[in-house]
Structure formats: structure tokens, C-alpha cells
Amino acid sequence: MERFYEISFNRLKQTPTKFKRYLLDEIHWNDRLIGISGARGCGKTTLMLQYMKSLPQDTEALYISLDDVYFSTNRLVYFAEDFYKKGGEYLFIDEVHKYENWSQELKNIYDNLPDLKIVFTSSSALDIYKGTHDLSRRVLVYHLPGLSFREFIHFRYDIYFPAISLEEVINHQPGDTWKYLGKFKPLKIFPEYLKYGYYPFFIESIETYSERLLATINLVMETDLPPVYHLDYYSVQKIKSILSVISRIVPFKPNIKKLTEQVGTTRDTLLKYLFYLEKAQLLKRLTTTAKGINYMNKPDKLYLNNTNLMYALAGNHPDTGNLRETFFLNQLSVNHQVYYPDTGDFLVDEKYLFEVGGKNKTIKQIAGIDNAYIAADDIEYRVGSKIPLWLFGFLY
């Protein structure tokens, strides 16, 4: 136990507190069992440690990571019981998906130690509600996406703006933009965000960002997905092949038959692997409102999860139109339902229709449709029904 206290102390000492993610203020920290899911590298551990650091100094709190070699031969439930007997109040658990018996033991800890509060982080691929034991009535799960454009500006340039709602974006008027343009130049900074601003680790090195992101992608496929979905080496190689093929042509309307031939697998297996890649926050599958999220439903359109992945996987010159659409879908899908419509590019919350394009994009395709707008790149101000694309990065 003493070793873990030392590790916990050192991690807290190294945790920065100047920049905090939006989710920190949205979590109901008084709940007894809290899960924080998100893609590898998006800042889950830092967020959890920042909250731990904010607790009163006399609070008995401990941080542990389940990828520690100790837990390969020792049970989490016994460790938690020992900590509780010694006065433990908060147990912060990192990398819960690395521990085989996570759901049963979390359930036991929750039921048997009623005064112990538990916060844990997990891979996006880990479906907490479908664990081998029922946690759905016990755990409250929050999802942490990568940085929004707004957060990137705060993190990199120390310029803070509050988040705004989609309705505020839609009703944004040219005069409202002055509060932004007086502090930064969106058309200068926006391309930076598209290339390296989604994952917080850009702060360590922009020059090696893409290489580190590629390494992170490999870790997700080689170490995060296999234990969750019981994948063997052969399956992982197929998933890598699928991502490689898709990254060169997204966004696109998938020809499942052609993809199965290219990758060398079956239709059902391909759809299942696409679903896994989405759960791992590497892909986004766009469907019409009539379809559910079961992996057996063929997506109407496929995107990479975010624009940084486009640069890392497809080279330094991704298609501009694809970048714009990927950015819009990524930012909107955090707090809104986004669908593939018959007309236009995106239908949001079954109410708002959007076309995404450059400053010369016309409203011709969506003319005469209520609540229809253009998310236009390369403009600073709203012009008629054209809303600056970068402004959709201020939604969280």
C-alpha cells in the first residue's frame, strides 16, 4: 500500500491545473461510482487527477492504475477493502479496461463498501453497461471527447471563451463576432486545430505529434480492443487493414461488398469491425434517422473520428472538403444527434439541416427548407445563412 501512496503522490504533484476540461464542471462528483470514458490520449487521467487534487488535504484519497504489474496477481476488490479499512474515502482507478474482472469487482466494491467513492477511467471501446455483471444501476458514466476548437484556443494560447449552445451559433450575428476577433484570428488558428489540436498531448511536441498519434492508434488496436472484444492477432491485423483502406477515402458512402473484397473478410465481420473502430473513437458511422446503432446496420457514410486522424493516417494534404465535414461532425456529435439526410450534408437533432463548404458555397441545394444553413469555412462573420465553420467549435 505504501508504494501506491508514493505513486499517487507523485502523479498528483505532476498534474497541471492551469487548464481544465469542460467536463470537470459537469460531473456530479458526489455520486459513489463514476466512470469516465474516452479515446486514448484525450485527457481522462489528467481530468480525474485534477479533481483528486482539488479535494481537501485531509481527504483519504488514492490513485491506482490497473495496468500496474501488482494487479496481474492481486485482486482489486481485496485492495479496495484494505484501503477502506485504513480509512480510505476516495479510490481513483485508471485503465480499468486492463483488468479482466473489472465489472464484477467494481460491483462488489460498490455493494460492500458503501462509504467508499470510486472514480474510474476506461477505454472508449469498453461498453460499461454490457459488462459481465450489472453496473448500469450503479455507475454514472461520462464521455470525454478530444479538445474542442474553443478548448484548444484556451489550452494553446491562454485565451478563454465560454461554450455556447447550438441555438446561439445559429442565431449568431456579425456584431457578436467582435468578442472573438478582438482576441484571436480564427482563420489563422483554425488550420492548426485541424492538424494537431484534438488531443492534448500536442503540448509536448507539435513536431512529433503525428508520429505519436500513429503510435496511439496502434496501441488502441493492439492493446485496448483485443481484451474488450476477445480479438486474436489475425483479427487485429484485419482491423488495421480496414482502417488503412478507409483512411484514404473517407468520408464516403461505403460499398460493403467492395470493402470486404479489399480486406479479405466477410460482410458480417466487416460491419462488426467498423463498429469496434467507432467504439474506439477512430471512426464515425453516419446513418439516417431510421436506423439504429447495431453493428449489423450498414452505415450510410463513414468518417474518421476527427481531422487530426486524417493528417496522421492520410498524409499532410487531406482533402479540404473532407476536413470541413469531419470537423463539423466531430464537434456536433458530442452533444447532439447527427444524421445523414436525403438533402444536404448533415441533419442535427432532426431539426437543423446543414451544408458544409467554403466561403463561396451557395444555398442552392437547401433553398426553401426551414432551419437550413451553410457552415462556411474561410469566413470570419456570418453572411446571411452562412455561419462561420470555426464557430461550431465553441459548442463544448
N, C-alpha and C positions, 0 to 999 in steps of 0.2 A: 504493500500500500504506500509506503514511504516513497518508492520510486515514482509512482504515479502522481503523487503530490508534487514532486520535483518537476516532472514533465509538465504538469498542469500549470504550475507557477511560471515556468519558462515560456510556455505558449502565451499565457496572458500578458507577460511582460513584453513580448514581441508583437502583440496585437495593436495595430494602429486604431485610433478613434477619431481622427480628424474627419474622415469621410465615412458616412454611414448609408447603407442601402435603404430605399424607401420602405422595404418590408419590415424593418426593425420596429417601426412605429405601428404597424398593422397587426402584429402578432399579439394574441391575448396570452401574455406570459404567465398569468396566474393559473392556467389550465395545468393539470397534473401530467399529461402526456402530450408532447408536442413534437411533430415531425416536420423537418424542413427538407424538401426535395429540390433537386435542380441539377443541371448539367455539371459535369466535372469542370472545375475552374471558374465557376460563376460567383464564388464567394460565400458559400454556405458556412464553411468553418469559421471564417472571419466574422460573419454576422452573429453566429452563435457565441463566439468568444467575446464579442463586443458587449452582448447583453450580460454575459457572465461577469465581465469586468465592471459593469455598472451596478452590480449588487453591493449591498453594504459589506464592509470589510470583515465583519464578524460572521458572515454567512458561510456555512459549511458547504462549499461547492467544489466539485471536482470534474475535470475534463479528462476523458479517456478516448482512445481510438481503437476500434475493434480490429484494425489490421496489425495491431501490436502482436508480436510473437507470443506474448503471455496468453492471449485468448485462443491460441491454437490448441492448448491443452488444459485450459481452465474455463469454468463456466461463468458467463456473465451474471447469471442470477445469484450465484454464491458471492461473487464480488460485490454486487449491489447490496446484498444482505449484510455483508461485513461492513461496508461503508455506512449503511443505515444504522447499524448497532453502535457505531462510533460517532453518531451524531450527524450523519450526512443529511443534507436538506435538498440539494440540487445535484443531479448527475447529468452531465453533458456528454453525450455519446456520439462520436464521429464514425463515419464509414460503417454504418450498421449493416449495409448490404454485404460486407465482407465476412459476416458471421452467419454460419449456416442456420442456426436455430433461433434467429432473431425474433420472430413473431411470438413463438411460444414463451420465450423467456421474458420478453417485454410484457406480455400479458400477465405472467406470474409475478413479476416485479410490481406491476400496477395494482394487481389484486391483493398482494400480500404485504406491501409496504405503502399504506395509504398516505403517509406524510412525506413521502419522497417524491419530488418533482423531477420529471425526466424530459430532457430535450435531446432529440437525436437528428442526425443528418443522414440522408440516403441518396443513392443514385436515382436519377430520373427514371431509369429502367425498372426500378423496384416498385411494383404495384402493392403498396402497403395494405390496401383494402382486400386484396386477394391472397394474403399471406395464409400459411397453413393453419393459423389459429386466428380467431376473430378479434381484430383490433378496431374494427370500424365503429364500435360504440364507445371506444375508449380514447382513441387518438384523434387529434385535430391536426391536419396536415396542411402546410403552406408550401406553395411552389415559388422558388426564387429563379426568375429568368436572368439572363445576362443584363448588362447595363443598358438602360435606355439612352437615347441621344442626350436627354436632359442630364442624366446622371454622369455621362461621360464628360460633359462640359464642366460639371461641378468637380469631378474627380481629377481631371487633367488640368483645368485652367482655374480652378477655385472660384468659379462663377456660379452662384446658386440661383435657381428659379424654382418656384413651387410647381408641382404637377398640375395639369389642367384636364378637365373632362373632355370627352369626345364632342359633346354639345358645345363647349367653349371653343374648341378648334373649329367646328363647323360654322359657328357664328362670329368667328374672329374677323375683325375689320382692319383695314390698313393702319388706322391710327393706333390700334392695340399693339402693333408690332414694334413700336418705338422702344418699349421697355426692354425688348430683346436686342434690337440693333444698336442701342446705346451702349451695350456691354460686350457684344461679340459679333463677329461676322459669320453668320450661318453658312454662307456659300463657300467660305474658306475652310471651316472646321468640319462641315458635314462629310466631305470625302475622307477625312481622317477617320471619322467614326465608322464609316462603311468598311474601311480596310482593316482597322485594328482596335476598334473601340468597344466591342461587345463583351469581351472577357477582361476582368480587372487586372489580369497579370500582365497587360501591356505596360503597366507602370514600371516593371522590372527591366524591360528592354523592348523597344519598338523594332529595332533592327532584326532581332531573332524571333519576333512574335509569331510569324507564320510557321517557322520550324517547331516552335513549342506547341502551337495549336495542332499541328500534324501529329506530334508525339502524344498529345492529349487524346486525339481522335483514336489513335491506335490503342491507347490504354483502355478507353471506353469499350472498344470492340473485343479486346483480348482479355481484359480482367473484370470489367463490370457486367457485360452482357452474359457471359458463359454461366456464372453461378446462378443468375436470376432465371434464365430460360433453359438451363441444362444443355448448353451447346458444346459440341465437341470441336476439335481443331478444324475438321473439314467444314463444318457449318460456319465457323468464324471466317474462314477464307472465302466462302461464298458471299457472306455479308460484306466483306471488304470489296469483293469484285462488284457487287451490286452498287455500293456507294461510289466506287470509281467510275462505273459506267454512267450513273445518274448525274454525277457532279459535272460532267462535261456537257450535259444537255438540258439541265433544269433552268427555269421552270418549263415543264412540258406536259402534254396530255399523254399519259403512259400507254404504250401498246404492250400489254402484258404478255401476249404471245411472243412478240419480238424480244422482249426483255428476258423471258425465260430461256429463249434460244441463245441469246448472247451470254448469259451467265451459266447456262447448263444446269437448270433445275426445273422443278415442276411449278405449275401455276399456284397451287396452294402454298407451297413452300416459299415462293417469291413474295406473295402477299403477306405471309407471316413475317418474313424478314424485313419487309418495308415497315410493318407495324413496330417491330423491335427497334429499327433505326429511328422511328418517330419517338418512341418512348425514351430513347437515349438522347433526345434533343439534337439529332443530327439532320433529320428530315422533317418536313411538314407535309402532310397529306391534306389536300383541299377537296372537299366533296360538296355536293348540292345539299340543300336543307332536307331533302327526302331520305338521305342516307345516314346510317348510324356510324359508330366508330369501330365496329367489329373489324378485325383484320381481314376477314373474308370479303369485305366490300372493296371493290376496286376503286382507288382514288381517281377523281376526275382530273386532278392536276397535282404534280409533285414539285416541291421546292426544297432547297436546302434550308436548314433552320434559320440561318442568319447570313448576312453579307460577308462577314469575316471568313466563314467556311468557304464561300465562293472564291475568295482570293487564295486561301490556303490550298484548296483542292483543285482549282481550275486555272491557276496561274495568276499573274498580276494584271491581266487585262480582261476581266469578265465583261460580258455584255452589259451596257449601261441600262437598257430597259429591264433586264433581268434583275439587276441590282436594285432598281427602284421598287419593283414589285415585291422582291424578297424583303426589303426593309419595311414596306408598308404592312405586309402580312405578319412579319415578326413582331412589330410594335403593337399592332391592333389586337393580335390574338392573345395577349396577356390578360386583358380584362374584358374582352368582347368575343362574341361568336362570329366567325368569318366563314363565308360560304362562297362557292363558285356559282355565279349566276348565269342565266341564259344570255343576258346582255351586260356589257361592262366587265370589269376585272374582278371586283370583289363586292359581295353583299354583306354588310355588317349589321348584326343583330336583327336580321330580316327587315331592316328599315331603311338603311342608308346604302346607296349604290355609289361605287367609286370607280373611276377610270384613273389609271396611274400613267404618267408620261412626263415629257419635258415641257418647257415653257410655251412651246408652240402647239401643244396638244389642243385639239378642238373638242367641243362638247357634242359634236355631230352624232356620235354613237349613242349618247344617252339623252339627247334632246327630247324635251317633252315629258320626261319622267320625274315624278316628285322625289324630293330628297336625293337628287343625283348631283355629284360633284366630281371635280378633277383634282387629284393630288398631284400637283405640278412641281417638278424639280427645276432648279436654276431660277427661282423667283424668290424675292425677299418678302413681298407683300401679297396679300390677297388681291386678285383681279377678277371681279365678277364671281363666277362659280369655281374659279381656280384657287385652291388653297395651297400654300407652300408645303411641299412634301416634308421638309425638315420639321415642321411644326407637329407632325404626328409622332415625333419622337419625344414629346413632352407629356405623354399620357400617363407615365408612371415614373 
